[in-house]
Amino acid sequence: MIDFATVFAWFVIAVLFFVAVIIIIALGSLPKKIAMKRNHPQVDAINAASWIGLACGGIGWPIAFVWAFLHAGNVGHPPKENDQ
């Protein structure tokens, strides 16, 4: 027989699962948002490293997070005509 405590327990589990998914999505997209805000030239690579890092147990996520703050200058962009 299903009683109130069982229904309430399943409700709490569902809410906690939903909150965990929201937190994981927020953490996974955080390095990309930081890199985009800082005009990092390797935004896509940082985004991929962030999600792959989270999928591998969170080991690589801090690397992507730090990488989002490091700016490598004009890497990957052709030099401007007036640059010498």
PDB file with one MODEL, atoms N, CA, C and O in Angstrom:
MODEL        1
ATOM      1  N   MET A   1       0.839  -1.172   0.000  1.00  0.00           N
ATOM      2  CA  MET A   1       0.000   0.000   0.000  1.00  0.00           C
ATOM      3  C   MET A   1       0.891   1.244   0.000  1.00  0.00           C
ATOM      4  O   MET A   1       1.909   1.296   0.690  1.00  0.00           O
ATOM      5  N   ILE A   2       0.493   2.227  -0.775  1.00  0.00           N
ATOM      6  CA  ILE A   2       1.245   3.472  -0.871  1.00  0.00           C
ATOM      7  C   ILE A   2       0.674   4.461   0.136  1.00  0.00           C
ATOM      8  O   ILE A   2      -0.511   4.794   0.107  1.00  0.00           O
ATOM      9  N   ASP A   3       1.541   4.918   1.022  1.00  0.00           N
ATOM     10  CA  ASP A   3       1.098   5.891   2.019  1.00  0.00           C
ATOM     11  C   ASP A   3       1.724   7.257   1.715  1.00  0.00           C
ATOM     12  O   ASP A   3       2.470   7.412   0.749  1.00  0.00           O
ATOM     13  N   PHE A   4       1.410   8.223   2.543  1.00  0.00           N
ATOM     14  CA  PHE A   4       1.880   9.591   2.334  1.00  0.00           C
ATOM     15  C   PHE A   4       3.396   9.679   2.391  1.00  0.00           C
ATOM     16  O   PHE A   4       3.997  10.409   1.603  1.00  0.00           O
ATOM     17  N   ALA A   5       4.024   8.957   3.300  1.00  0.00           N
ATOM     18  CA  ALA A   5       5.475   9.021   3.453  1.00  0.00           C
ATOM     19  C   ALA A   5       6.194   8.540   2.192  1.00  0.00           C
ATOM     20  O   ALA A   5       7.213   9.110   1.802  1.00  0.00           O
ATOM     21  N   THR A   6       5.673   7.505   1.561  1.00  0.00           N
ATOM     22  CA  THR A   6       6.286   6.991   0.335  1.00  0.00           C
ATOM     23  C   THR A   6       6.163   8.004  -0.798  1.00  0.00           C
ATOM     24  O   THR A   6       7.129   8.246  -1.521  1.00  0.00           O
ATOM     25  N   VAL A   7       5.001   8.585  -0.952  1.00  0.00           N
ATOM     26  CA  VAL A   7       4.791   9.589  -1.994  1.00  0.00           C
ATOM     27  C   VAL A   7       5.679  10.802  -1.737  1.00  0.00           C
ATOM     28  O   VAL A   7       6.287  11.333  -2.666  1.00  0.00           O
ATOM     29  N   PHE A   8       5.756  11.239  -0.495  1.00  0.00           N
ATOM     30  CA  PHE A   8       6.590  12.386  -0.143  1.00  0.00           C
ATOM     31  C   PHE A   8       8.064  12.085  -0.397  1.00  0.00           C
ATOM     32  O   PHE A   8       8.793  12.947  -0.886  1.00  0.00           O
ATOM     33  N   ALA A   9       8.507  10.880  -0.073  1.00  0.00           N
ATOM     34  CA  ALA A   9       9.901  10.496  -0.302  1.00  0.00           C
ATOM     35  C   ALA A   9      10.239  10.526  -1.792  1.00  0.00           C
ATOM     36  O   ALA A   9      11.298  11.023  -2.176  1.00  0.00           O
ATOM     37  N   TRP A  10       9.351  10.001  -2.630  1.00  0.00           N
ATOM     38  CA  TRP A  10       9.586  10.033  -4.074  1.00  0.00           C
ATOM     39  C   TRP A  10       9.576  11.460  -4.608  1.00  0.00           C
ATOM     40  O   TRP A  10      10.333  11.781  -5.524  1.00  0.00           O
ATOM     41  N   PHE A  11       8.741  12.308  -4.053  1.00  0.00           N
ATOM     42  CA  PHE A  11       8.711  13.713  -4.450  1.00  0.00           C
ATOM     43  C   PHE A  11      10.033  14.398  -4.110  1.00  0.00           C
ATOM     44  O   PHE A  11      10.581  15.140  -4.925  1.00  0.00           O
ATOM     45  N   VAL A  12      10.537  14.148  -2.915  1.00  0.00           N
ATOM     46  CA  VAL A  12      11.813  14.738  -2.497  1.00  0.00           C
ATOM     47  C   VAL A  12      12.947  14.239  -3.387  1.00  0.00           C
ATOM     48  O   VAL A  12      13.811  15.023  -3.780  1.00  0.00           O
ATOM     49  N   ILE A  13      12.955  12.959  -3.706  1.00  0.00           N
ATOM     50  CA  ILE A  13      13.985  12.398  -4.583  1.00  0.00           C
ATOM     51  C   ILE A  13      13.917  13.047  -5.964  1.00  0.00           C
ATOM     52  O   ILE A  13      14.951  13.377  -6.544  1.00  0.00           O
ATOM     53  N   ALA A  14      12.714  13.231  -6.490  1.00  0.00           N
ATOM     54  CA  ALA A  14      12.550  13.857  -7.807  1.00  0.00           C
ATOM     55  C   ALA A  14      13.045  15.302  -7.795  1.00  0.00           C
ATOM     56  O   ALA A  14      13.709  15.741  -8.734  1.00  0.00           O
ATOM     57  N   VAL A  15      12.724  16.034  -6.740  1.00  0.00           N
ATOM     58  CA  VAL A  15      13.171  17.426  -6.640  1.00  0.00           C
ATOM     59  C   VAL A  15      14.692  17.488  -6.536  1.00  0.00           C
ATOM     60  O   VAL A  15      15.319  18.318  -7.195  1.00  0.00           O
ATOM     61  N   LEU A  16      15.292  16.631  -5.724  1.00  0.00           N
ATOM     62  CA  LEU A  16      16.750  16.611  -5.591  1.00  0.00           C
ATOM     63  C   LEU A  16      17.429  16.243  -6.910  1.00  0.00           C
ATOM     64  O   LEU A  16      18.468  16.808  -7.249  1.00  0.00           O
ATOM     65  N   PHE A  17      16.853  15.307  -7.649  1.00  0.00           N
ATOM     66  CA  PHE A  17      17.398  14.940  -8.952  1.00  0.00           C
ATOM     67  C   PHE A  17      17.336  16.127  -9.908  1.00  0.00           C
ATOM     68  O   PHE A  17      18.300  16.404 -10.622  1.00  0.00           O
ATOM     69  N   PHE A  18      16.208  16.825  -9.923  1.00  0.00           N
ATOM     70  CA  PHE A  18      16.037  17.991 -10.784  1.00  0.00           C
ATOM     71  C   PHE A  18      17.049  19.081 -10.432  1.00  0.00           C
ATOM     72  O   PHE A  18      17.648  19.684 -11.323  1.00  0.00           O
ATOM     73  N   VAL A  19      17.239  19.332  -9.154  1.00  0.00           N
ATOM     74  CA  VAL A  19      18.208  20.337  -8.711  1.00  0.00           C
ATOM     75  C   VAL A  19      19.628  19.924  -9.103  1.00  0.00           C
ATOM     76  O   VAL A  19      20.417  20.768  -9.527  1.00  0.00           O
ATOM     77  N   ALA A  20      19.959  18.650  -8.968  1.00  0.00           N
ATOM     78  CA  ALA A  20      21.288  18.166  -9.350  1.00  0.00           C
ATOM     79  C   ALA A  20      21.532  18.354 -10.844  1.00  0.00           C
ATOM     80  O   ALA A  20      22.631  18.737 -11.247  1.00  0.00           O
ATOM     81  N   VAL A  21      20.525  18.091 -11.665  1.00  0.00           N
ATOM     82  CA  VAL A  21      20.667  18.276 -13.114  1.00  0.00           C
ATOM     83  C   VAL A  21      20.886  19.750 -13.439  1.00  0.00           C
ATOM     84  O   VAL A  21      21.724  20.077 -14.279  1.00  0.00           O
ATOM     85  N   ILE A  22      20.153  20.631 -12.794  1.00  0.00           N
ATOM     86  CA  ILE A  22      20.310  22.073 -13.015  1.00  0.00           C
ATOM     87  C   ILE A  22      21.718  22.521 -12.626  1.00  0.00           C
ATOM     88  O   ILE A  22      22.336  23.303 -13.348  1.00  0.00           O
ATOM     89  N   ILE A  23      22.228  22.040 -11.505  1.00  0.00           N
ATOM     90  CA  ILE A  23      23.575  22.407 -11.056  1.00  0.00           C
ATOM     91  C   ILE A  23      24.628  21.897 -12.031  1.00  0.00           C
ATOM     92  O   ILE A  23      25.577  22.616 -12.344  1.00  0.00           O
ATOM     93  N   ILE A  24      24.477  20.676 -12.512  1.00  0.00           N
ATOM     94  CA  ILE A  24      25.441  20.112 -13.463  1.00  0.00           C
ATOM     95  C   ILE A  24      25.438  20.912 -14.766  1.00  0.00           C
ATOM     96  O   ILE A  24      26.500  21.182 -15.328  1.00  0.00           O
ATOM     97  N   ILE A  25      24.264  21.291 -15.244  1.00  0.00           N
ATOM     98  CA  ILE A  25      24.185  22.091 -16.471  1.00  0.00           C
ATOM     99  C   ILE A  25      24.820  23.464 -16.257  1.00  0.00           C
ATOM    100  O   ILE A  25      25.530  23.963 -17.130  1.00  0.00           O
ATOM    101  N   ALA A  26      24.570  24.071 -15.105  1.00  0.00           N
ATOM    102  CA  ALA A  26      25.157  25.382 -14.817  1.00  0.00           C
ATOM    103  C   ALA A  26      26.680  25.296 -14.730  1.00  0.00           C
ATOM    104  O   ALA A  26      27.383  26.158 -15.259  1.00  0.00           O
ATOM    105  N   LEU A  27      27.189  24.263 -14.068  1.00  0.00           N
ATOM    106  CA  LEU A  27      28.639  24.100 -13.959  1.00  0.00           C
ATOM    107  C   LEU A  27      29.271  23.785 -15.310  1.00  0.00           C
ATOM    108  O   LEU A  27      30.361  24.269 -15.612  1.00  0.00           O
ATOM    109  N   GLY A  28      28.601  22.985 -16.116  1.00  0.00           N
ATOM    110  CA  GLY A  28      29.143  22.619 -17.417  1.00  0.00           C
ATOM    111  C   GLY A  28      29.249  23.790 -18.375  1.00  0.00           C
ATOM    112  O   GLY A  28      30.157  23.833 -19.204  1.00  0.00           O
ATOM    113  N   SER A  29      28.339  24.730 -18.270  1.00  0.00           N
ATOM    114  CA  SER A  29      28.353  25.872 -19.182  1.00  0.00           C
ATOM    115  C   SER A  29      29.117  27.073 -18.626  1.00  0.00           C
ATOM    116  O   SER A  29      29.323  28.048 -19.349  1.00  0.00           O
ATOM    117  N   LEU A  30      29.538  27.029 -17.378  1.00  0.00           N
ATOM    118  CA  LEU A  30      30.222  28.168 -16.758  1.00  0.00           C
ATOM    119  C   LEU A  30      31.542  28.528 -17.444  1.00  0.00           C
ATOM    120  O   LEU A  30      31.747  29.704 -17.744  1.00  0.00           O
ATOM    121  N   PRO A  31      32.452  27.577 -17.709  1.00  0.00           N
ATOM    122  CA  PRO A  31      33.698  27.974 -18.384  1.00  0.00           C
ATOM    123  C   PRO A  31      33.466  28.612 -19.756  1.00  0.00           C
ATOM    124  O   PRO A  31      34.182  29.541 -20.130  1.00  0.00           O
ATOM    125  N   LYS A  32      32.479  28.127 -20.505  1.00  0.00           N
ATOM    126  CA  LYS A  32      32.187  28.726 -21.816  1.00  0.00           C
ATOM    127  C   LYS A  32      31.712  30.161 -21.653  1.00  0.00           C
ATOM    128  O   LYS A  32      32.134  31.041 -22.403  1.00  0.00           O
ATOM    129  N   LYS A  33      30.841  30.408 -20.682  1.00  0.00           N
ATOM    130  CA  LYS A  33      30.342  31.765 -20.468  1.00  0.00           C
ATOM    131  C   LYS A  33      31.476  32.707 -20.085  1.00  0.00           C
ATOM    132  O   LYS A  33      31.526  33.845 -20.551  1.00  0.00           O
ATOM    133  N   ILE A  34      32.386  32.234 -19.238  1.00  0.00           N
ATOM    134  CA  ILE A  34      33.529  33.054 -18.828  1.00  0.00           C
ATOM    135  C   ILE A  34      34.417  33.341 -20.028  1.00  0.00           C
ATOM    136  O   ILE A  34      34.842  34.479 -20.229  1.00  0.00           O
ATOM    137  N   ALA A  35      34.701  32.312 -20.830  1.00  0.00           N
ATOM    138  CA  ALA A  35      35.568  32.493 -22.000  1.00  0.00           C
ATOM    139  C   ALA A  35      34.935  33.441 -23.017  1.00  0.00           C
ATOM    140  O   ALA A  35      35.633  34.263 -23.611  1.00  0.00           O
ATOM    141  N   MET A  36      33.637  33.337 -23.219  1.00  0.00           N
ATOM    142  CA  MET A  36      32.957  34.235 -24.159  1.00  0.00           C
ATOM    143  C   MET A  36      33.006  35.677 -23.660  1.00  0.00           C
ATOM    144  O   MET A  36      33.214  36.603 -24.445  1.00  0.00           O
ATOM    145  N   LYS A  37      32.816  35.866 -22.361  1.00  0.00           N
ATOM    146  CA  LYS A  37      32.831  37.209 -21.797  1.00  0.00           C
ATOM    147  C   LYS A  37      34.216  37.844 -21.921  1.00  0.00           C
ATOM    148  O   LYS A  37      34.337  39.057 -22.096  1.00  0.00           O
ATOM    149  N   ARG A  38      35.257  37.015 -21.829  1.00  0.00           N
ATOM    150  CA  ARG A  38      36.627  37.513 -21.912  1.00  0.00           C
ATOM    151  C   ARG A  38      37.172  37.485 -23.345  1.00  0.00           C
ATOM    152  O   ARG A  38      38.357  37.746 -23.554  1.00  0.00           O
ATOM    153  N   ASN A  39      36.326  37.174 -24.331  1.00  0.00           N
ATOM    154  CA  ASN A  39      36.720  37.098 -25.746  1.00  0.00           C
ATOM    155  C   ASN A  39      37.908  36.167 -25.960  1.00  0.00           C
ATOM    156  O   ASN A  39      38.857  36.504 -26.668  1.00  0.00           O
ATOM    157  N   HIS A  40      37.841  35.009 -25.348  1.00  0.00           N
ATOM    158  CA  HIS A  40      38.904  34.013 -25.501  1.00  0.00           C
ATOM    159  C   HIS A  40      38.828  33.423 -26.906  1.00  0.00           C
ATOM    160  O   HIS A  40      37.734  33.129 -27.388  1.00  0.00           O
ATOM    161  N   PRO A  41      39.975  33.242 -27.576  1.00  0.00           N
ATOM    162  CA  PRO A  41      39.938  32.724 -28.948  1.00  0.00           C
ATOM    163  C   PRO A  41      39.590  31.237 -29.047  1.00  0.00           C
ATOM    164  O   PRO A  41      39.329  30.748 -30.146  1.00  0.00           O
ATOM    165  N   GLN A  42      39.579  30.513 -27.940  1.00  0.00           N
ATOM    166  CA  GLN A  42      39.336  29.068 -27.975  1.00  0.00           C
ATOM    167  C   GLN A  42      38.092  28.683 -27.173  1.00  0.00           C
ATOM    168  O   GLN A  42      38.117  27.739 -26.383  1.00  0.00           O
ATOM    169  N   VAL A  43      37.021  29.415 -27.383  1.00  0.00           N
ATOM    170  CA  VAL A  43      35.782  29.196 -26.631  1.00  0.00           C
ATOM    171  C   VAL A  43      35.235  27.788 -26.855  1.00  0.00           C
ATOM    172  O   VAL A  43      34.813  27.127 -25.906  1.00  0.00           O
ATOM    173  N   ASP A  44      35.242  27.333 -28.099  1.00  0.00           N
ATOM    174  CA  ASP A  44      34.677  26.011 -28.397  1.00  0.00           C
ATOM    175  C   ASP A  44      35.480  24.895 -27.743  1.00  0.00           C
ATOM    176  O   ASP A  44      34.905  23.925 -27.249  1.00  0.00           O
ATOM    177  N   ALA A  45      36.792  25.022 -27.735  1.00  0.00           N
ATOM    178  CA  ALA A  45      37.630  24.007 -27.092  1.00  0.00           C
ATOM    179  C   ALA A  45      37.412  24.001 -25.582  1.00  0.00           C
ATOM    180  O   ALA A  45      37.398  22.939 -24.961  1.00  0.00           O
ATOM    181  N   ILE A  46      37.245  25.166 -24.998  1.00  0.00           N
ATOM    182  CA  ILE A  46      36.984  25.256 -23.559  1.00  0.00           C
ATOM    183  C   ILE A  46      35.639  24.627 -23.231  1.00  0.00           C
ATOM    184  O   ILE A  46      35.508  23.918 -22.234  1.00  0.00           O
ATOM    185  N   ASN A  47      34.644  24.885 -24.064  1.00  0.00           N
ATOM    186  CA  ASN A  47      33.324  24.292 -23.847  1.00  0.00           C
ATOM    187  C   ASN A  47      33.397  22.768 -23.918  1.00  0.00           C
ATOM    188  O   ASN A  47      32.832  22.076 -23.071  1.00  0.00           O
ATOM    189  N   ALA A  48      34.090  22.251 -24.926  1.00  0.00           N
ATOM    190  CA  ALA A  48      34.228  20.796 -25.057  1.00  0.00           C
ATOM    191  C   ALA A  48      34.976  20.207 -23.870  1.00  0.00           C
ATOM    192  O   ALA A  48      34.582  19.167 -23.343  1.00  0.00           O
ATOM    193  N   ALA A  49      36.052  20.862 -23.447  1.00  0.00           N
ATOM    194  CA  ALA A  49      36.822  20.362 -22.306  1.00  0.00           C
ATOM    195  C   ALA A  49      35.990  20.376 -21.028  1.00  0.00           C
ATOM    196  O   ALA A  49      36.117  19.487 -20.186  1.00  0.00           O
ATOM    197  N   SER A  50      35.150  21.375 -20.891  1.00  0.00           N
ATOM    198  CA  SER A  50      34.296  21.469 -19.709  1.00  0.00           C
ATOM    199  C   SER A  50      33.320  20.303 -19.631  1.00  0.00           C
ATOM    200  O   SER A  50      33.215  19.650 -18.593  1.00  0.00           O
ATOM    201  N   TRP A  51      32.602  20.037 -20.730  1.00  0.00           N
ATOM    202  CA  TRP A  51      31.610  18.961 -20.718  1.00  0.00           C
ATOM    203  C   TRP A  51      32.263  17.588 -20.649  1.00  0.00           C
ATOM    204  O   TRP A  51      31.770  16.704 -19.949  1.00  0.00           O
ATOM    205  N   ILE A  52      33.369  17.399 -21.370  1.00  0.00           N
ATOM    206  CA  ILE A  52      34.071  16.113 -21.300  1.00  0.00           C
ATOM    207  C   ILE A  52      34.639  15.914 -19.904  1.00  0.00           C
ATOM    208  O   ILE A  52      34.610  14.806 -19.368  1.00  0.00           O
ATOM    209  N   GLY A  53      35.156  16.982 -19.319  1.00  0.00           N
ATOM    210  CA  GLY A  53      35.680  16.896 -17.958  1.00  0.00           C
ATOM    211  C   GLY A  53      34.613  16.524 -16.946  1.00  0.00           C
ATOM    212  O   GLY A  53      34.872  15.738 -16.035  1.00  0.00           O
ATOM    213  N   LEU A  54      33.415  17.079 -17.091  1.00  0.00           N
ATOM    214  CA  LEU A  54      32.321  16.705 -16.192  1.00  0.00           C
ATOM    215  C   LEU A  54      31.875  15.269 -16.424  1.00  0.00           C
ATOM    216  O   LEU A  54      31.551  14.552 -15.476  1.00  0.00           O
ATOM    217  N   ALA A  55      31.859  14.846 -17.692  1.00  0.00           N
ATOM    218  CA  ALA A  55      31.438  13.479 -18.008  1.00  0.00           C
ATOM    219  C   ALA A  55      32.427  12.447 -17.474  1.00  0.00           C
ATOM    220  O   ALA A  55      32.059  11.300 -17.219  1.00  0.00           O
ATOM    221  N   CYS A  56      33.670  12.854 -17.307  1.00  0.00           N
ATOM    222  CA  CYS A  56      34.703  11.941 -16.794  1.00  0.00           C
ATOM    223  C   CYS A  56      34.854  12.056 -15.282  1.00  0.00           C
ATOM    224  O   CYS A  56      35.927  11.779 -14.747  1.00  0.00           O
ATOM    225  N   GLY A  57      33.836  12.444 -14.615  1.00  0.00           N
ATOM    226  CA  GLY A  57      33.867  12.497 -13.161  1.00  0.00           C
ATOM    227  C   GLY A  57      34.316  13.824 -12.589  1.00  0.00           C
ATOM    228  O   GLY A  57      34.586  13.918 -11.392  1.00  0.00           O
ATOM    229  N   GLY A  58      34.403  14.845 -13.411  1.00  0.00           N
ATOM    230  CA  GLY A  58      34.768  16.163 -12.914  1.00  0.00           C
ATOM    231  C   GLY A  58      36.252  16.427 -12.860  1.00  0.00           C
ATOM    232  O   GLY A  58      36.672  17.479 -12.378  1.00  0.00           O
ATOM    233  N   ILE A  59      37.066  15.493 -13.346  1.00  0.00           N
ATOM    234  CA  ILE A  59      38.516  15.652 -13.265  1.00  0.00           C
ATOM    235  C   ILE A  59      38.996  16.799 -14.158  1.00  0.00           C
ATOM    236  O   ILE A  59      39.831  17.597 -13.733  1.00  0.00           O
ATOM    237  N   GLY A  60      38.488  16.893 -15.373  1.00  0.00           N
ATOM    238  CA  GLY A  60      38.965  17.902 -16.313  1.00  0.00           C
ATOM    239  C   GLY A  60      38.256  19.238 -16.226  1.00  0.00           C
ATOM    240  O   GLY A  60      38.693  20.207 -16.847  1.00  0.00           O
ATOM    241  N   TRP A  61      37.175  19.312 -15.472  1.00  0.00           N
ATOM    242  CA  TRP A  61      36.423  20.561 -15.405  1.00  0.00           C
ATOM    243  C   TRP A  61      37.247  21.711 -14.823  1.00  0.00           C
ATOM    244  O   TRP A  61      37.183  22.816 -15.363  1.00  0.00           O
ATOM    245  N   PRO A  62      38.020  21.507 -13.744  1.00  0.00           N
ATOM    246  CA  PRO A  62      38.829  22.626 -13.236  1.00  0.00           C
ATOM    247  C   PRO A  62      39.857  23.129 -14.249  1.00  0.00           C
ATOM    248  O   PRO A  62      40.194  24.313 -14.257  1.00  0.00           O
ATOM    249  N   ILE A  63      40.354  22.235 -15.099  1.00  0.00           N
ATOM    250  CA  ILE A  63      41.299  22.652 -16.131  1.00  0.00           C
ATOM    251  C   ILE A  63      40.607  23.590 -17.115  1.00  0.00           C
ATOM    252  O   ILE A  63      41.165  24.622 -17.488  1.00  0.00           O
ATOM    253  N   ALA A  64      39.403  23.240 -17.533  1.00  0.00           N
ATOM    254  CA  ALA A  64      38.648  24.104 -18.444  1.00  0.00           C
ATOM    255  C   ALA A  64      38.300  25.428 -17.775  1.00  0.00           C
ATOM    256  O   ALA A  64      38.289  26.473 -18.426  1.00  0.00           O
ATOM    257  N   PHE A  65      38.018  25.386 -16.487  1.00  0.00           N
ATOM    258  CA  PHE A  65      37.677  26.598 -15.746  1.00  0.00           C
ATOM    259  C   PHE A  65      38.863  27.559 -15.714  1.00  0.00           C
ATOM    260  O   PHE A  65      38.704  28.753 -15.969  1.00  0.00           O
ATOM    261  N   VAL A  66      40.043  27.042 -15.401  1.00  0.00           N
ATOM    262  CA  VAL A  66      41.246  27.882 -15.369  1.00  0.00           C
ATOM    263  C   VAL A  66      41.592  28.358 -16.777  1.00  0.00           C
ATOM    264  O   VAL A  66      41.979  29.511 -16.965  1.00  0.00           O
ATOM    265  N   TRP A  67      41.455  27.477 -17.764  1.00  0.00           N
ATOM    266  CA  TRP A  67      41.754  27.810 -19.153  1.00  0.00           C
ATOM    267  C   TRP A  67      40.885  28.967 -19.635  1.00  0.00           C
ATOM    268  O   TRP A  67      41.331  29.777 -20.449  1.00  0.00           O
ATOM    269  N   ALA A  68      39.667  29.052 -19.149  1.00  0.00           N
ATOM    270  CA  ALA A  68      38.770  30.137 -19.554  1.00  0.00           C
ATOM    271  C   ALA A  68      39.293  31.497 -19.100  1.00  0.00           C
ATOM    272  O   ALA A  68      38.989  32.514 -19.723  1.00  0.00           O
ATOM    273  N   PHE A  69      40.065  31.527 -18.034  1.00  0.00           N
ATOM    274  CA  PHE A  69      40.612  32.786 -17.532  1.00  0.00           C
ATOM    275  C   PHE A  69      41.935  33.158 -18.188  1.00  0.00           C
ATOM    276  O   PHE A  69      42.330  34.323 -18.168  1.00  0.00           O
ATOM    277  N   LEU A  70      42.621  32.184 -18.767  1.00  0.00           N
ATOM    278  CA  LEU A  70      43.897  32.456 -19.422  1.00  0.00           C
ATOM    279  C   LEU A  70      43.638  32.932 -20.840  1.00  0.00           C
ATOM    280  O   LEU A  70      42.866  32.320 -21.578  1.00  0.00           O
ATOM    281  N   HIS A  71      44.275  34.009 -21.211  1.00  0.00           N
ATOM    282  CA  HIS A  71      44.093  34.532 -22.565  1.00  0.00           C
ATOM    283  C   HIS A  71      45.421  34.423 -23.291  1.00  0.00           C
ATOM    284  O   HIS A  71      46.439  34.934 -22.824  1.00  0.00           O
ATOM    285  N   ALA A  72      45.405  33.755 -24.435  1.00  0.00           N
ATOM    286  CA  ALA A  72      46.628  33.486 -25.180  1.00  0.00           C
ATOM    287  C   ALA A  72      46.900  34.533 -26.250  1.00  0.00           C
ATOM    288  O   ALA A  72      47.682  34.275 -27.165  1.00  0.00           O
ATOM    289  N   GLY A  73      46.303  35.664 -26.168  1.00  0.00           N
ATOM    290  CA  GLY A  73      46.524  36.702 -27.163  1.00  0.00           C
ATOM    291  C   GLY A  73      45.745  36.437 -28.436  1.00  0.00           C
ATOM    292  O   GLY A  73      44.548  36.153 -28.389  1.00  0.00           O
ATOM    293  N   ASN A  74      46.418  36.529 -29.573  1.00  0.00           N
ATOM    294  CA  ASN A  74      45.766  36.364 -30.869  1.00  0.00           C
ATOM    295  C   ASN A  74      45.985  34.979 -31.451  1.00  0.00           C
ATOM    296  O   ASN A  74      46.057  34.844 -32.672  1.00  0.00           O
ATOM    297  N   VAL A  75      46.090  33.973 -30.647  1.00  0.00           N
ATOM    298  CA  VAL A  75      46.317  32.618 -31.137  1.00  0.00           C
ATOM    299  C   VAL A  75      45.145  32.191 -32.008  1.00  0.00           C
ATOM    300  O   VAL A  75      43.987  32.311 -31.608  1.00  0.00           O
ATOM    301  N   GLY A  76      45.449  31.697 -33.191  1.00  0.00           N
ATOM    302  CA  GLY A  76      44.408  31.216 -34.088  1.00  0.00           C
ATOM    303  C   GLY A  76      43.811  32.277 -34.987  1.00  0.00           C
ATOM    304  O   GLY A  76      42.971  31.965 -35.831  1.00  0.00           O
ATOM    305  N   HIS A  77      44.219  33.516 -34.827  1.00  0.00           N
ATOM    306  CA  HIS A  77      43.715  34.595 -35.665  1.00  0.00           C
ATOM    307  C   HIS A  77      44.857  35.121 -36.522  1.00  0.00           C
ATOM    308  O   HIS A  77      45.979  35.250 -36.033  1.00  0.00           O
ATOM    309  N   PRO A  78      44.597  35.428 -37.790  1.00  0.00           N
ATOM    310  CA  PRO A  78      45.668  35.977 -38.629  1.00  0.00           C
ATOM    311  C   PRO A  78      46.060  37.369 -38.141  1.00  0.00           C
ATOM    312  O   PRO A  78      45.223  38.103 -37.615  1.00  0.00           O
ATOM    313  N   PRO A  79      47.325  37.732 -38.313  1.00  0.00           N
ATOM    314  CA  PRO A  79      47.749  39.066 -37.856  1.00  0.00           C
ATOM    315  C   PRO A  79      47.088  40.161 -38.686  1.00  0.00           C
ATOM    316  O   PRO A  79      46.825  39.987 -39.876  1.00  0.00           O
ATOM    317  N   LYS A  80      46.831  41.267 -38.049  1.00  0.00           N
ATOM    318  CA  LYS A  80      46.254  42.413 -38.747  1.00  0.00           C
ATOM    319  C   LYS A  80      47.339  43.061 -39.603  1.00  0.00           C
ATOM    320  O   LYS A  80      48.529  42.870 -39.357  1.00  0.00           O
ATOM    321  N   GLU A  81      46.928  43.815 -40.594  1.00  0.00           N
ATOM    322  CA  GLU A  81      47.889  44.402 -41.524  1.00  0.00           C
ATOM    323  C   GLU A  81      48.836  45.379 -40.848  1.00  0.00           C
ATOM    324  O   GLU A  81      49.998  45.481 -41.243  1.00  0.00           O
ATOM    325  N   ASN A  82      48.365  46.098 -39.839  1.00  0.00           N
ATOM    326  CA  ASN A  82      49.226  47.075 -39.191  1.00  0.00           C
ATOM    327  C   ASN A  82      50.025  46.484 -38.033  1.00  0.00           C
ATOM    328  O   ASN A  82      50.770  47.216 -37.382  1.00  0.00           O
ATOM    329  N   ASP A  83      49.899  45.181 -37.752  1.00  0.00           N
ATOM    330  CA  ASP A  83      50.713  44.513 -36.732  1.00  0.00           C
ATOM    331  C   ASP A  83      52.044  44.110 -37.346  1.00  0.00           C
ATOM    332  O   ASP A  83      52.080  43.564 -38.448  1.00  0.00           O
ATOM    333  N   GLN A  84      53.132  44.374 -36.645  1.00  0.00           N
ATOM    334  CA  GLN A  84      54.432  43.991 -37.187  1.00  0.00           C
ATOM    335  C   GLN A  84      55.282  43.326 -36.173  1.00  0.00           C
ATOM    336  O   GLN A  84      56.412  42.941 -36.472  1.00  0.00           O
TER     337      GLN A  84
ENDMDL
END
